[in-house]
Amino acid sequence: MNFLRGVMGGQSAGPQHTEAETIQKLCDRVASSTLLDDRRNAVRALKSLSKKYRLEVGIQAMEHLIHVLQTDRSDSEIIGYALDTLYNIISNDEEEEVDDVEEENSTRQSEDLGSQFTEIFIKQPENVTLLLSLLEEFDFHVRWPGVKLLTSLLKQLGPQVQQIILVSPMGVSRLMDLLADSREVIRNDGVLLLQALTRSNGAIQKIVAFENAFERLLDIITEEGNSDGGIVVEDCLILLQNLLKNNNSNQNFFKEGSYIQRMKPWFHVGDENSGWSAQKVTNLHVMLQLVRVLVSPTNPPGATSSCQKAMFQCGLLQQLCTILMATGVPADILTETINTVSEVIRGYQVNQDYFASVNAPSNPPRPAIVVLLMSMVNERQPFVLRCAVLYCFQCFLYKNQKGQGEIVSTLLPSTIDATGNSVSAGQLLCGGLFSTDSLSNWCAAVALAHALQENATQKEQLLRVQLATSIGNPPVSLLQQCTNILSQGSKIQTRVGLLMLLCTWLSNCPIAVTHFLHNSANVPFLTGQIAENLGEEEQLVQGLCALLLGISIYFNDNSLESYMKEKLKQLIEKRIGKENFIEKLGFISKHELYSRASQKPQPNFPSPEYMVFDHEFTKLVKELEGVITKAIYKSSEEDKKEEEVKKTLEQHDSIVTHYKNMIREQDLQLEELKQQISTLKCQNEQLQTAVTQQVSQIQQHKDQYNLLKVQLGKDNQHQGSYSDGTQVNGVQPEEVGRLREEIEELKNNQELLQSQLAEKDSLIENLKSSQASPGTDEQSSATASARDSEQIAELKQELATLKSQLNSQSVEITRLQTEKQELLRKTEIFAKSARAPGESEAGTAAKTTDVEGRLSALLQETKELKSEIKALSEERSAIKEQLDASNSTIAILQNEKNKLEMDVTDSKKEQDDLLVLLADQDQKIFSLKNKLKELGHPVEEEDELESGDQDDEEDEDEDDGKDQGPI
């Protein structure tokens, strides 16, 4: 401070000390002083002088200030002073109030100075990198001036500074840390800095987006109160716009990150609509624009439709429709909301269907479309609002054939409400079409044209519409009424709208063309309008009349004899002239407002006078202008050829459509078969799992069975040893009774086993007898196959013989042909020579006749051989089929034989098991009988029975011997 007082005191002491000298002394002190306090005071003094003496300080001190930033980073105070001074030099902010003229001049000079000083500063890219490194300092006196200085640099020379930051390591990431600063001043200025940084630079926009900018900005907006927040919310929204507009990558990232869902709370305006502050209106306006950025028609169709789908699913569209139907909403917010809803539903069927179902909160409830159309055809409404409603109606009908049908149906006689209690959309459009307000005429005509866009069905349906003009007069068609108004010479805007409607209606609809030409006054009116030499204002009407007449020629199906294509062309040539007609047709595309309307779908006009062309109509003109020009110059023969080509193309298209349907059906069948295969695979896997489980269970049962057999053998041994012990020690009578009971049980078991054995024997005999028959079949099939193979071998041998004969015949034919050629050549030579012409000609003719006869005979024989070869090949294929059938039969019989052999083997095993069991039973019975005998109990009954059985067996043997004796 003492140094500053000395400098200022010296400055006022005498006139020799000018401001430049003072600044020079301060700069010298900054450069030469070794004490930090002296340098700090000098920089502070430069800061105080930098606003008033900006040029002098900038020229003399900039280099020293940059040097201070490089060398004195340890002292935050001097760094802050240096950054503030540089900001004052580069920034164009003017605080002093001056007159308008002086202000304009000073602003221009200030901008020039700012850009020049910025250019000097960034000439060394290291200066920008140094500034980025200073922003890492947390000290408020360093970070805040650094943010302001970098923002000013970006405002002055944005692209150059952006490029330096882009190539700087971690440059963008350092700036993103500003959004997380707890000090609101730095955070808010950081948002402004990122605004300037992301403007028109897609690479930086992507980096900022992937540095989690969306999450941080949305958090700030929520913290600040959404639409009720201050200017910080607006700044954040503008930054979001910079990041998303015309950046498909960031838009996709925004959608995939589920950030669209976080936009819904922005549009909760509440029940009290009285508190609409200016900042709230601004915030909501920018919020609506941000929604439109995501669903703009200029975006890729896939990205737009995915955002539209997300907006419907999260309820954002429903919230916008609530604002649309609310009361007390400011006019500009209502207009922007209508435009936003328009683009959210444009071309997306689900959203369009929802919008058609929205009703206004009136009594009785009316569809939102009807309420909006009432505003469009009301001349008291603001022009911008009427344009927005027209755009909304166009977007509702865009690629929406269902909606087009609903609008047209409200005009048809069967659907009009006879009571007149409710007004339909069609009635509103007709009322606007024939009102006295030219703007309503134009809007209604364009809206009705969009109901017919690319929809031949509705074009034909609209021909049924009848209008009651006055009491007592018969109704006239809508088409006739439109042409009547045209011929009455109404305003240019009305005629342009009606001509655009008629051109859209008649294009690609021969039936409508026939109806139009059926009125004999229409063609003379059009030719009269085109042929006249009118002023510049009427040239557009002439061009549209030429387009309508050209459409009547190009889409004419020649159903009216008096207005066939050729006759209309002759009429043009006589009344107008082809060149004049083409010139008038070109007036449309050459109009100054044509190119403006063709750029964007939204009808955005500064005033009603500019409302001339519709965007979709410009597409139609571009499509038809060339083909109409060709059609005018074509002859009748070329027309016929073109019609034939059209018919051929239609047939081809129908064939292609048929095959497409077949392919579609086959694809569906293929999908069904794939599903069946997958189902069968799953079932197969389940069955295999079940089989595995059953196999494991069977194995477990087998193991248990073997274990039980072993245990049974041990029990039998134990019983034998126990019975021996009782024999030695004496037996009780109860034991004897128990043994007798066991003998009875064993006998019964023996009888049962014998009966089972007999059944198995009979089963084995049956299997043997059945096995014999397959054996014979197999032998017969083998014999048949052997015969077939021999026959095939003979046929092959015969075929080879025939082929060799055919080859030899072919060689002979070739030889004869060469001989014939040689004779013909000799004949020509003899004809030229004079020697014995008669003899040579006669000999040559005889030889030629002989060769031709032999050749024809050989050709006949060759044909016969070919027919025989064909018959033999057919016979060979038939024999081959028989052989395949016999082979398949043999394979089936072989499988049956294997099964029968396995059954026989199983039966033999079971028989052996039964015999073993019988032997064990006999052994047990025998041992028990011996025990009874040893115990002194009689066994006579059993012996007698056995002896009786033996006697019976002997008697049977004797009887058998007697029977066999005589034989």
Helices and strands as residue ranges (DSSP letters): H 2-13, H 19-32, H 36-50, H 54-71, H 76-90, H 100-122, H 125-134, H 140-156, H 158-167, H 171-176, G 177-180, H 184-198, H 202-210, H 213-223, G 226-228, H 231-244, H 248-256, G 261-267, H 278-294, H 301-313, H 316-325, H 331-345, H 349-357, E 359-360, E 366-367, H 368-376, H 383-397, H 401-409, H 425-433, H 438-452, H 456-462, E 466-467, E 476-477, H 478-487, H 492-506, H 510-518, H 522-531, H 536-554, G 561-563, H 565-575, H 578-585, H 587-590, H 592-597, G 608-610, H 615-633, H 636-729, H 733-832, H 837-934, H 940-964
